[in-house]
Amino acid sequence: MLALVLDDAEMNNLVMVASLRPLAGCVPHDFTVPAEALAFAQARAAEIGVVITDYEMPGMDGIAFIRAVRRIPGLAHVPTVMVTSHDQRSLRREALEAGATDFLTKPTDAVEIRARVTNLLALSEAHRQQRDHAAQLGRQVAAAVALVEEREREIVSTLMRAAEHRDADTGDHIARVSAYVGLIAEAMGMSPAECRHLALAATMHDVGKIAVPDAILLKSGPLTPEERRTMETHAERGRRILGGSASPVMRLAAEIAASHHERWDGEGYPHRLAGEAIPMSGRIVAVADVFDALTTERPYKQAWPLERARQHLIENAGAHFDPAVVTAFLSRWPQIEATLHSQGDGSAVPVAA
């Protein structure tokens, strides 16, 4: 490891370097100008194992130099020694507060220098190994999380393919809704991980429809009151299908299935929740789901023009929809249009990864 030595007196540097050279694995680099020493520290931070600086220097004293070293990425914890002929308690306290690890008193002794620096280099190596181990664990955890998320996506994909066998439009619908949900979540300031999980969970919002008879699900005309009541059971059935899982994504999907037909004014179903009593996930999916239903052709209706669907969201903010969610949705309008048009030309909109 490198030992950075700073003293404005060249002779003092020669003495310090001569004392350090016998140490195995220690390569001293000495400087008389603080700015040059800092430039070296920035360029070689990963290799520096100890910093040794004089206190009394023109322009920048040892305490200011230690503070500057501590601000360099990678050197926040490197052992740092201040060399001084002063023995005032206040000076040493200030140096410790600045980040000094140890002190050497002038005139220095070669044996003491080597003993102290040997210990500090061992401390630096231990910290470096701990840091590398933590980084390795972090990579392993990230890889494990990625594997779990990939397995969850496979499970969701399999479940959704089963639903597509009953309704040819289901695959495109869930892909668009997932994309819209991801855009809304992003606009509302959710983290990338939260956006991914919410977009994935949203693909299962209508899974309860697998229990709805084809005669109702695929009916080309308006539903009777009895048929509508049957159709509305899909929300609670979806919750039951997805509930009970240990997977956070599946639990979120169950929450969405049960709540995405609730209305901000309390007139929705299945539990007539209102306002913030409706889970945020359900409020977000409600906007995405209705918008997609309006702008695409269904067995019972033609697709609405884009501007008409946009105006519908605006007019129903505060009644059907959470106004904050509508605002977030509209703030991503160019991406919303691109998502809808990409489906229109036959290209796929992938579920957020």
C-alpha positions in Angstrom: 0.0 0.0 0.0 1.0 3.6 -0.5 2.0 6.0 2.3 1.4 9.6 1.5 3.9 11.9 3.3 3.5 15.6 3.4 5.9 18.1 5.0 6.9 21.5 3.6 10.5 20.8 4.8 12.3 18.5 2.3 14.7 17.2 5.0 11.8 16.0 7.2 10.3 14.1 4.3 13.7 12.4 3.6 13.8 11.2 7.3 10.2 10.0 7.2 10.6 8.1 3.9 13.9 6.5 5.1 12.0 5.3 8.2 9.2 3.8 6.1 11.2 2.1 3.4 12.0 -1.0 5.5 8.3 -1.8 5.9 7.3 -4.6 3.6 4.5 -3.7 1.3 4.7 0.0 2.1 5.6 2.4 -0.7 6.1 6.0 0.5 5.4 9.1 -1.7 6.4 12.4 -0.3 5.3 16.0 -1.1 6.1 19.5 0.1 3.1 21.2 -1.4 -0.4 20.3 0.0 -2.2 20.8 -3.4 0.1 18.4 -5.1 -0.4 15.8 -2.3 -4.2 16.2 -2.6 -4.1 15.7 -6.4 -2.0 12.5 -5.9 -4.5 11.4 -3.2 -7.5 11.9 -5.6 -5.7 10.0 -8.4 -4.5 7.1 -6.2 -7.1 6.9 -3.5 -7.7 3.2 -3.8 -4.0 2.4 -3.2 -3.4 4.7 -0.2 -3.1 2.9 3.1 -1.9 5.7 5.4 -1.5 9.5 5.2 1.2 11.3 7.3 1.1 15.1 7.4 3.0 17.8 9.2 1.0 20.4 11.2 2.8 23.7 10.5 2.8 24.4 6.8 2.3 27.7 4.9 -1.1 28.1 3.1 -2.7 24.9 4.4 -1.9 23.5 7.8 -2.1 19.8 8.7 -5.6 20.0 10.2 -7.0 21.6 7.0 -5.1 19.0 4.9 -6.7 16.2 6.9 -10.2 17.7 6.4 -9.5 17.9 2.6 -8.3 14.3 2.5 -11.4 13.1 4.3 -13.6 14.6 1.6 -11.9 12.6 -1.1 -14.0 9.5 -2.1 -12.4 6.4 -0.7 -10.3 8.2 1.9 -12.9 8.9 4.5 -11.6 6.2 6.8 -7.9 5.9 5.7 -5.6 6.1 8.8 -4.1 9.6 9.1 -1.2 10.7 11.2 -0.4 14.3 12.1 3.2 15.1 13.0 3.8 18.1 15.3 6.2 19.5 17.9 3.2 21.0 19.7 1.6 19.1 22.6 -1.4 21.3 23.3 -4.5 19.4 24.2 -6.7 21.8 22.2 -4.7 21.2 19.0 -4.9 17.5 19.3 -8.6 17.7 19.9 -9.1 19.8 16.8 -7.0 17.4 14.8 -9.1 14.4 16.0 -12.3 16.2 15.2 -10.9 16.8 11.7 -10.2 13.1 11.2 -6.7 12.4 12.6 -6.2 8.8 13.6 -2.8 9.1 15.5 0.0 11.6 16.3 3.8 11.6 16.0 5.8 14.1 18.0 8.9 15.9 16.6 11.7 15.0 16.7 10.4 11.7 15.3 11.9 8.3 16.1 12.3 5.8 13.2 11.4 2.8 15.4 8.2 4.5 16.7 7.3 5.6 13.1 7.6 2.0 11.8 5.7 0.6 14.8 2.8 3.0 14.5 2.6 2.9 10.7 2.7 -0.9 10.7 -0.4 -1.0 13.0 -2.1 1.7 10.9 -1.5 -0.2 7.7 -2.9 -3.3 9.2 -6.0 -1.3 10.3 -6.3 0.1 6.7 -6.1 -3.4 5.2 -8.7 -4.7 7.6 -11.0 -1.9 6.7 -10.4 -2.5 3.0 -11.2 -6.2 3.3 -14.3 -5.4 5.3 -15.4 -2.9 2.6 -14.7 -5.4 -0.2 -16.6 -8.1 1.7 -19.6 -5.8 2.1 -19.5 -4.9 -1.6 -19.4 -8.6 -2.5 -22.4 -9.4 -0.2 -24.2 -6.5 -1.7 -23.7 -7.9 -5.2 -24.8 -11.4 -4.0 -28.0 -9.9 -2.4 -28.7 -7.9 -5.6 -28.3 -11.1 -7.7 -30.6 -13.1 -5.4 -33.2 -10.4 -5.5 -33.0 -10.2 -9.3 -33.4 -14.0 -9.5 -36.5 -13.9 -7.2 -38.0 -11.1 -9.3 -37.3 -13.1 -12.5 -39.1 -16.1 -11.0 -42.0 -13.9 -10.0 -42.2 -12.5 -13.6 -42.3 -16.1 -14.9 -45.1 -17.0 -12.6 -47.1 -13.9 -13.5 -46.5 -14.6 -17.2 -47.7 -18.1 -16.9 -50.8 -17.0 -15.0 -51.6 -14.3 -17.6 -51.2 -16.7 -20.5 -53.9 -18.8 -18.9 -56.2 -15.8 -18.8 -55.4 -14.9 -22.5 -56.9 -18.2 -23.6 -60.4 -16.8 -22.7 -60.0 -13.3 -24.1 -57.7 -12.6 -27.0 -57.5 -8.9 -26.0 -56.3 -9.6 -22.4 -52.6 -9.8 -23.2 -52.5 -6.4 -24.9 -54.6 -4.9 -22.2 -52.5 -6.0 -19.3 -49.3 -4.9 -21.1 -50.7 -1.4 -21.7 -52.1 -1.1 -18.2 -48.7 -2.2 -16.7 -46.9 0.4 -18.8 -49.3 3.1 -17.8 -49.0 2.1 -14.1 -45.3 2.3 -14.3 -45.4 5.8 -15.8 -47.9 7.0 -13.1 -45.8 5.6 -10.3 -42.7 7.2 -11.6 -44.5 10.6 -11.9 -45.6 10.2 -8.3 -42.1 9.9 -7.1 -41.9 6.2 -6.3 -38.6 4.5 -6.4 -37.5 2.4 -9.4 -38.0 -0.8 -7.4 -41.5 0.3 -6.3 -42.4 1.2 -10.0 -41.2 -2.2 -11.2 -43.2 -4.1 -8.5 -46.3 -2.1 -9.0 -46.2 -2.4 -12.8 -45.7 -6.2 -12.5 -48.5 -6.6 -9.9 -50.8 -4.6 -12.0 -50.7 -7.2 -14.7 -52.8 -9.4 -12.5 -55.6 -6.9 -11.7 -58.3 -8.8 -13.6 -57.2 -12.3 -12.9 -60.5 -12.9 -11.1 -62.2 -12.8 -14.5 -61.2 -16.4 -15.1 -64.1 -17.3 -12.9 -66.6 -15.2 -14.9 -68.6 -17.2 -17.5 -67.7 -16.6 -21.2 -71.3 -15.6 -21.9 -70.8 -12.6 -19.7 -67.1 -11.9 -20.2 -67.4 -11.9 -24.0 -70.9 -10.5 -24.4 -71.1 -8.0 -27.2 -74.0 -5.9 -25.8 -74.8 -4.3 -22.4 -74.9 -6.5 -19.4 -78.1 -7.1 -17.4 -78.1 -6.0 -13.8 -77.6 -9.7 -12.8 -74.8 -10.2 -15.3 -73.1 -7.0 -14.0 -73.3 -8.3 -10.4 -71.6 -11.5 -11.6 -68.9 -9.5 -13.5 -68.2 -7.4 -10.4 -67.4 -10.5 -8.4 -64.1 -10.7 -10.2 -62.5 -8.2 -7.9 -63.0 -10.2 -4.8 -62.2 -13.5 -6.6 -59.0 -12.0 -7.8 -58.1 -11.2 -4.2 -58.8 -14.7 -3.1 -56.7 -16.2 -6.0 -53.7 -14.0 -5.2 -54.0 -13.7 -1.5 -52.1 -15.6 1.1 -48.8 -15.6 -0.8 -45.5 -14.7 1.0 -44.4 -12.8 -2.1 -44.6 -9.0 -1.8 -45.6 -8.8 -5.4 -48.4 -11.3 -5.1 -49.7 -9.5 -2.0 -49.6 -6.2 -3.9 -51.4 -7.9 -6.8 -54.1 -9.1 -4.4 -54.5 -5.6 -3.1 -54.9 -4.2 -6.6 -57.3 -6.9 -7.7 -59.6 -6.1 -4.8 -59.4 -2.3 -5.0 -59.0 -1.2 -8.6 -62.8 -0.8 -9.1 -63.2 1.3 -6.0 -64.0 5.0 -6.6 -62.7 8.1 -5.0 -66.3 9.2 -4.1 -67.1 5.8 -2.5 -69.5 4.6 -5.3 -67.2 1.8 -6.5 -67.1 -1.9 -5.7 -66.6 -4.4 -4.0 -66.4 -2.5 -0.6 -67.4 1.0 -1.5 -64.2 2.5 -0.1 -63.6 6.2 -0.6 -60.7 8.6 -0.8 -57.5 7.6 0.8 -59.1 4.5 2.3 -58.5 3.0 -1.1 -55.0 1.7 -1.4 -52.7 3.8 -3.5 -52.0 0.8 -5.8 -55.7 0.5 -6.5 -56.1 4.2 -7.2 -53.3 4.1 -9.7 -54.5 1.0 -11.5 -58.0 2.5 -11.7 -56.9 5.4 -13.8 -54.7 3.1 -16.1 -57.4 0.5 -16.4 -60.2 2.9 -17.3 -58.1 4.8 -19.7 -57.2 1.7 -21.6 -60.8 0.4 -21.6 -61.9 3.7 -23.1 -59.2 4.0 -25.8 -59.4 0.4 -27.1 -62.2 -1.5 -28.8 -64.2 -4.0 -26.7 -66.9 -6.5 -27.7 -69.5 -4.0 -26.4 -68.1 -0.7 -27.6 -65.9 1.2 -30.1 -62.6 2.8 -29.0 -63.0 6.4 -27.8 -60.8 9.1 -29.5 -57.8 9.9 -27.4 -58.7 13.4 -26.5 -62.2 12.3 -25.4 -60.7 9.7 -23.0 -58.3 12.3 -21.7 -61.1 14.7 -21.0 -63.1 12.0 -19.2 -60.2 11.5 -16.7 -60.0 15.2 -16.1 -63.8 15.6 -15.6 -63.9 12.6 -13.2 -60.9 13.5 -11.1 -62.3 13.9 -7.5 -65.3 11.7 -8.3 -64.2 8.4 -9.9 -60.4 9.0 -9.6 -57.9 10.3 -7.2 -57.0 13.8 -8.5 -53.3 13.4 -7.7 -53.2 10.2 -9.8 -54.9 11.8 -12.7 -52.4 14.7 -12.5 -49.5 12.3 -12.5 -51.0 10.4 -15.5 -51.4 13.5 -17.5 -47.9 14.6 -16.7 -46.6 11.6 -18.7 -48.9 12.2 -21.7 -46.3 11.9 -24.5 -45.3 8.5 -23.1 -48.9 7.5 -22.7 -49.6 8.3 -26.3 -46.5 6.4 -27.4 -47.6 3.3 -25.4 -51.1 3.3 -26.9 -49.8 3.8 -30.5 -47.2 1.1 -30.2 -50.0 -1.4 -29.5 -51.9 0.0 -32.4 -49.2 -0.9 -34.9 -48.8 -4.4 -33.5 -45.6 -3.9 -31.5 -45.5 -5.2 -28.0 -45.4 -3.2 -24.8 -43.3 -5.2 -22.3 -44.2 -5.7 -18.7 -41.8 -3.5 -16.6 -38.7 -5.5 -15.6 
